Amino acid sequence: MSTACTHTSQIQDVSPSTDGCEECLQMGDRWVHLRECLICGHVGCCDSSKNKHATKHFHATNHPIVQSIEPGEDWKWCYIDKTFV
């Protein structure tokens, strides 16, 4: 049985904050894939990246939903409900 996301009402009309992971760009580091916070537009690196900034952003802000901003990918993830949106 899959769980439905109960946080979709928090999604905002956002634009990506940067062309790459905000924190990795500041550090001069690299990332694997990018995720955009659908609450504030923060761009962070995925959990396959060594710094995991998208997940760190969730833990710091409790903003629950990110979407992949990788070319050809069209999915959203809710950290709280641990399900695709």
Secondary structure, DSSP 8 states (H G I E B T S, - for coil): -----S-GGG------SSSS-HHHHHHT---S-EEEETTT--EEE-TTSSS-HHHHHHHHH---EEEE-STT---EEETTTTEE-
